Amino acid sequence: MFRADTERLIARIRSWSGKPDFPIILMSDPYRKGLSPTSETEYARYSGALRAIAASDPAVLVINSRRLMAERGWKADQPNRLSEVLFDDVHYTPRGAIELAEEEMKALLGP
């Protein structure tokens, strides 16, 4: 369902732009606290759905921010690190927002 919804959104954006090959960049969310085990399993699959979209559409680029930030300690087994980057279970601290943006821009543009 997530994949289908995202593909519909891409089609809508391209329709609005009038360009069927309008380039799209998709970024998955990094880890967030407070998810149930069932939600966590489903949430972990979103990156794969985005990757599948990009694999089938040459005008779509995907950045797996979840994996990117896990490498920087944004994961369940590092609660102290999560306290530095998440204000609550979902929203970033200023430091967290800056770190996320820096890593995503490196992924897009290179070091």
Residue frames as a rotation matrix with the C-alpha (Angstrom) as fourth column:
MET 1
0.572 0.820 0.000 0.00
0.820 -0.572 0.000 0.00
0.000 0.000 -1.000 0.00
PHE 2
0.393 -0.513 -0.763 2.85
0.176 -0.773 0.610 2.41
-0.903 -0.374 -0.213 0.87
ARG 3
-0.667 -0.685 0.292 4.50
0.379 0.025 0.925 1.76
-0.641 0.728 0.243 -2.50
ALA 4
-0.227 0.669 0.708 1.25
0.957 0.017 0.290 2.26
0.182 0.743 -0.644 -4.41
ASP 5
0.735 0.486 -0.472 0.51
0.603 -0.788 0.127 5.49
-0.310 -0.378 -0.872 -2.52
THR 6
0.028 -0.822 -0.569 4.01
0.090 -0.565 0.820 6.79
-0.996 -0.074 0.058 -3.24
GLU 7
-0.727 -0.257 0.636 3.74
0.609 0.187 0.771 5.91
-0.317 0.948 0.020 -6.93
ARG 8
0.275 0.892 0.358 0.40
0.947 -0.316 0.061 7.76
0.168 0.322 -0.932 -7.10
LEU 9
0.644 -0.102 -0.758 1.99
0.311 -0.870 0.382 10.79
-0.699 -0.482 -0.529 -5.45
ILE 10
-0.488 -0.872 -0.041 4.85
0.225 -0.171 0.959 10.75
-0.843 0.459 0.279 -7.98
ALA 11
-0.472 0.391 0.790 2.34
0.879 0.143 0.454 10.55
0.065 0.909 -0.412 -10.84
ARG 12
0.628 0.755 -0.190 0.39
0.773 -0.632 0.043 13.46
-0.087 -0.174 -0.981 -9.37
ILE 13
0.260 -0.629 -0.732 3.52
0.136 -0.727 0.673 15.61
-0.956 -0.275 -0.104 -9.01
ARG 14
-0.745 -0.567 0.351 4.52
0.381 0.070 0.922 14.84
-0.548 0.820 0.164 -12.58
SER 15
-0.036 0.825 0.564 1.02
0.989 -0.051 0.137 15.65
0.142 0.563 -0.814 -13.78
TRP 16
0.736 0.310 -0.602 1.12
0.494 -0.854 0.165 19.01
-0.463 -0.419 -0.781 -12.01
SER 17
-0.076 -0.870 -0.488 4.54
0.002 -0.489 0.872 19.78
-0.997 0.066 0.039 -13.47
GLY 18
0.770 0.414 -0.486 3.47
-0.484 -0.116 -0.867 18.76
-0.415 0.903 0.111 -16.96
LYS 19
-0.046 -0.869 -0.493 6.62
-0.952 0.187 -0.241 16.65
0.302 0.459 -0.836 -17.25
PRO 20
0.842 0.474 -0.257 6.19
-0.403 0.870 0.286 12.86
0.359 -0.137 0.923 -17.30
ASP 21
0.394 -0.779 -0.487 9.88
0.612 0.618 -0.494 12.39
0.686 -0.103 0.720 -16.50
PHE 22
0.523 -0.156 0.838 10.09
-0.514 -0.842 0.164 15.02
0.680 -0.517 -0.520 -13.77
PRO 23
-0.346 -0.746 -0.569 12.95
0.060 0.588 -0.807 13.90
0.936 -0.313 -0.158 -11.49
ILE 24
0.726 0.607 0.323 11.97
-0.376 -0.043 0.926 12.75
0.576 -0.794 0.197 -8.01
ILE 25
-0.547 -0.830 -0.107 14.16
-0.284 0.304 -0.909 12.20
0.787 -0.467 -0.402 -4.94
LEU 26
0.662 0.735 -0.149 12.72
-0.172 0.342 0.924 9.94
0.730 -0.586 0.353 -2.25
MET 27
-0.547 -0.801 0.243 14.23
-0.445 0.032 -0.895 9.77
0.709 -0.598 -0.374 1.23
SER 28
0.204 0.580 -0.789 13.18
0.459 0.655 0.600 7.27
0.865 -0.484 -0.132 3.85
ASP 29
0.667 0.088 0.740 12.80
-0.538 -0.629 0.561 8.44
0.515 -0.772 -0.372 7.44
PRO 30
-0.532 -0.835 -0.140 15.50
-0.416 0.402 -0.816 7.51
0.737 -0.376 -0.561 9.94
TYR 31
-0.483 0.286 -0.827 14.71
0.654 0.746 -0.124 5.42
0.582 -0.601 -0.548 13.00
ARG 32
-0.271 0.435 0.858 12.10
-0.596 -0.776 0.205 6.80
0.756 -0.456 0.470 15.36
LYS 33
-0.993 -0.098 0.071 11.23
-0.111 0.511 -0.852 5.71
0.048 -0.854 -0.518 18.87
GLY 34
-0.545 0.813 0.205 7.91
-0.589 -0.197 -0.784 4.48
-0.596 -0.548 0.586 20.13
LEU 35
-0.106 0.516 -0.850 6.93
-0.896 0.321 0.306 2.03
0.431 0.794 0.429 17.41
SER 36
0.558 0.331 0.761 5.42
-0.612 0.784 0.108 -1.31
-0.561 -0.525 0.640 18.34
PRO 37
-0.405 -0.739 0.538 7.30
-0.145 0.633 0.760 -4.40
-0.903 0.230 -0.364 17.11
THR 38
0.143 0.548 0.824 4.68
0.799 0.427 -0.423 -4.84
-0.583 0.720 -0.377 14.39
SER 39
0.956 0.206 -0.207 4.95
0.080 -0.867 -0.491 -1.21
-0.281 0.453 -0.846 13.31
GLU 40
0.213 -0.964 -0.161 8.75
-0.571 -0.257 0.780 -1.42
-0.793 -0.074 -0.605 13.44
THR 41
-0.349 -0.295 0.889 8.73
0.404 0.809 0.427 -4.38
-0.845 0.509 -0.163 11.05
GLU 42
0.526 0.626 0.576 6.41
0.808 -0.156 -0.568 -2.57
-0.266 0.764 -0.588 8.65
TYR 43
0.868 -0.231 -0.440 8.35
-0.211 -0.973 0.096 0.70
-0.450 0.010 -0.893 8.96
ALA 44
-0.097 -0.980 0.176 11.59
-0.244 0.194 0.950 -1.11
-0.965 0.049 -0.258 8.09
ARG 45
-0.111 0.118 0.987 10.03
0.782 0.623 0.014 -2.22
-0.613 0.773 -0.161 4.81
TYR 46
0.785 0.484 -0.387 9.39
0.194 -0.786 -0.587 1.33
-0.588 0.386 -0.711 3.55
SER 47
0.034 -0.856 -0.516 12.98
-0.609 -0.427 0.668 1.76
-0.792 0.292 -0.536 2.37
GLY 48
-0.682 -0.253 0.686 12.63
0.247 0.804 0.541 -1.38
-0.688 0.538 -0.486 0.25
ALA 49
0.332 0.873 0.358 9.43
0.772 -0.033 -0.635 -0.07
-0.543 0.487 -0.685 -1.29
LEU 50
0.699 -0.138 -0.702 11.17
-0.298 -0.948 -0.110 3.18
-0.651 0.286 -0.704 -2.20
ARG 51
-0.410 -0.912 0.026 14.09
-0.439 0.222 0.871 1.25
-0.800 0.346 -0.491 -3.66
ALA 52
-0.358 0.364 0.860 11.71
0.673 0.739 -0.033 -0.81
-0.648 0.567 -0.509 -5.80
ILE 53
0.758 0.623 -0.192 10.16
0.360 -0.646 -0.674 2.39
-0.544 0.442 -0.714 -7.16
ALA 54
0.367 -0.708 -0.603 13.59
-0.649 -0.660 0.379 3.78
-0.666 0.253 -0.702 -8.04
ALA 55
-0.554 -0.590 0.588 14.60
-0.047 0.727 0.685 0.49
-0.831 0.352 -0.430 -9.67
SER 56
-0.116 0.610 0.784 11.61
0.872 0.440 -0.213 0.69
-0.475 0.659 -0.583 -11.99
ASP 57
0.877 0.436 0.202 11.81
0.481 -0.791 -0.377 4.42
-0.005 0.428 -0.904 -12.78
PRO 58
0.019 -0.985 0.173 15.09
0.959 -0.031 -0.282 5.96
0.284 0.171 0.944 -14.02
ALA 59
-0.165 -0.032 0.986 13.92
0.082 -0.996 -0.019 9.45
0.983 0.077 0.167 -13.00
VAL 60
0.853 0.423 0.304 13.59
-0.286 -0.108 0.952 8.47
0.436 -0.900 0.029 -9.32
LEU 61
-0.321 -0.940 -0.119 16.50
-0.137 0.170 -0.976 8.53
0.937 -0.296 -0.184 -6.89
VAL 62
0.809 0.575 -0.120 16.20
0.022 0.173 0.985 7.12
0.587 -0.799 0.127 -3.39
ILE 63
-0.385 -0.856 0.346 18.31
-0.463 -0.145 -0.874 7.77
0.798 -0.497 -0.340 -0.31
ASN 64
0.349 0.445 -0.825 17.94
0.446 0.695 0.564 5.27
0.824 -0.565 0.044 2.52
SER 65
-0.010 -0.308 0.951 18.20
-0.565 -0.783 -0.260 7.74
0.825 -0.540 -0.166 5.40
ARG 66
0.876 0.363 0.317 17.28
-0.468 0.485 0.739 4.99
0.115 -0.796 0.595 7.85
ARG 67
0.747 -0.656 -0.106 20.41
0.651 0.755 -0.084 2.99
0.135 -0.006 0.991 7.03
LEU 68
0.117 -0.710 0.694 22.52
0.314 -0.637 -0.704 6.12
0.942 0.300 0.149 6.60
MET 69
0.148 -0.002 0.989 21.69
-0.724 -0.682 0.107 7.37
0.674 -0.732 -0.103 10.08
ALA 70
0.991 0.129 -0.027 21.83
-0.085 0.779 0.621 3.90
0.101 -0.613 0.783 11.70
GLU 71
0.363 -0.931 -0.040 25.52
0.703 0.302 -0.643 4.02
0.611 0.205 0.765 10.82
ARG 72
-0.411 -0.451 0.792 25.67
-0.114 -0.837 -0.535 7.18
0.905 -0.310 0.293 12.97
GLY 73
-0.971 -0.088 -0.220 23.92
0.183 0.316 -0.931 5.54
0.152 -0.945 -0.291 15.93
TRP 74
-0.462 0.882 0.089 20.26
-0.886 -0.456 -0.078 6.38
-0.029 -0.115 0.993 15.28
LYS 75
-0.249 0.388 -0.888 18.90
-0.224 0.869 0.442 3.00
0.942 0.309 -0.129 16.37
ALA 76
0.669 0.742 0.037 17.05
-0.222 0.152 0.963 1.35
0.709 -0.653 0.266 19.22
ASP 77
0.621 -0.444 -0.646 20.11
0.723 0.643 0.253 -0.07
0.303 -0.624 0.720 20.95
GLN 78
-0.585 -0.810 0.027 21.64
0.742 -0.549 -0.385 3.40
0.326 -0.205 0.923 21.44
PRO 79
0.413 0.900 -0.142 19.08
0.881 -0.356 0.311 5.33
0.229 -0.254 -0.940 23.53
ASN 80
0.148 -0.409 -0.901 21.58
0.533 -0.734 0.421 7.97
-0.833 -0.542 0.110 24.67
ARG 81
-0.873 -0.463 0.154 22.40
0.345 -0.363 0.866 8.78
-0.345 0.809 0.477 21.07
LEU 82
-0.303 0.847 0.437 18.71
0.817 -0.005 0.577 8.96
0.490 0.532 -0.691 20.22
SER 83
0.449 0.450 -0.772 18.20
0.825 -0.541 0.165 11.48
-0.343 -0.711 -0.614 23.03
GLU 84
-0.426 -0.698 -0.575 20.75
0.321 -0.711 0.626 13.73
-0.846 0.082 0.528 21.30
VAL 85
-0.996 -0.089 0.026 18.97
0.048 -0.247 0.968 13.66
-0.080 0.965 0.250 17.94
LEU 86
-0.348 0.937 0.038 15.27
0.507 0.154 0.848 13.20
0.789 0.314 -0.528 18.76
PHE 87
-0.679 0.200 0.707 13.33
-0.544 -0.783 -0.301 15.78
0.493 -0.589 0.640 20.73
ASP 88
0.085 0.728 0.680 10.53
-0.840 0.420 -0.344 13.29
-0.537 -0.542 0.647 21.29
ASP 89
0.108 -0.043 0.993 9.76
0.123 0.992 0.030 9.99
-0.986 0.119 0.112 19.61
VAL 90
0.532 0.254 0.808 9.54
0.793 0.185 -0.580 11.56
-0.297 0.949 -0.103 16.15
HIS 91
0.967 -0.033 0.251 10.79
0.082 -0.898 -0.432 15.16
0.240 0.438 -0.866 15.90
TYR 92
0.220 -0.975 -0.043 14.45
0.775 0.202 -0.599 16.02
0.592 0.098 0.800 15.55
THR 93
0.453 -0.289 -0.843 16.47
0.541 -0.663 0.518 18.20
-0.709 -0.690 -0.144 17.86
PRO 94
0.814 -0.233 -0.532 18.30
-0.498 -0.749 -0.436 21.03
-0.297 0.620 -0.726 16.05
ARG 95
-0.240 -0.961 0.141 21.45
-0.768 0.276 0.577 18.90
-0.593 0.030 -0.804 16.19
GLY 96
-0.245 0.223 0.943 19.58
0.274 0.949 -0.154 15.89
-0.930 0.221 -0.294 14.80
ALA 97
0.800 0.599 0.032 18.09
0.234 -0.263 -0.936 17.89
-0.552 0.756 -0.350 11.93
ILE 98
0.512 -0.697 -0.503 21.50
-0.811 -0.585 -0.014 19.26
-0.284 0.415 -0.864 11.00
GLU 99
-0.444 -0.701 0.557 23.15
-0.483 0.712 0.510 15.83
-0.755 -0.042 -0.655 11.12
LEU 100
0.119 0.587 0.801 20.42
0.466 0.679 -0.566 14.29
-0.877 0.441 -0.193 9.00
ALA 101
0.927 0.246 -0.282 20.60
-0.085 -0.595 -0.799 17.09
-0.365 0.765 -0.531 6.41
GLU 102
0.147 -0.957 -0.251 24.41
-0.885 -0.240 0.398 16.88
-0.441 0.164 -0.882 6.27
GLU 103
-0.511 -0.358 0.781 24.36
-0.133 0.931 0.340 13.12
-0.849 0.070 -0.523 5.65
GLU 104
0.416 0.732 0.540 21.60
0.522 0.295 -0.801 13.31
-0.745 0.615 -0.259 3.07
MET 105
0.849 -0.141 -0.510 23.40
-0.425 -0.756 -0.498 16.07
-0.315 0.639 -0.701 1.19
LYS 106
-0.249 -0.962 0.112 26.62
-0.748 0.264 0.609 14.05
-0.615 0.068 -0.785 1.22
ALA 107
-0.267 0.231 0.935 24.70
0.330 0.934 -0.137 11.13
-0.905 0.273 -0.326 -0.24
LEU 108
0.759 0.637 0.135 23.27
0.381 -0.266 -0.885 13.38
-0.528 0.723 -0.445 -2.95
LEU 109
0.935 -0.330 -0.126 26.29
-0.342 -0.753 -0.562 15.49
0.091 0.569 -0.817 -3.77
GLY 110
0.417 -0.833 -0.364 29.27
0.511 0.546 -0.664 13.53
0.752 0.091 0.653 -2.47
PRO 111
0.316 -0.334 -0.888 31.67
0.926 -0.095 0.365 14.47
-0.207 -0.938 0.279 0.33
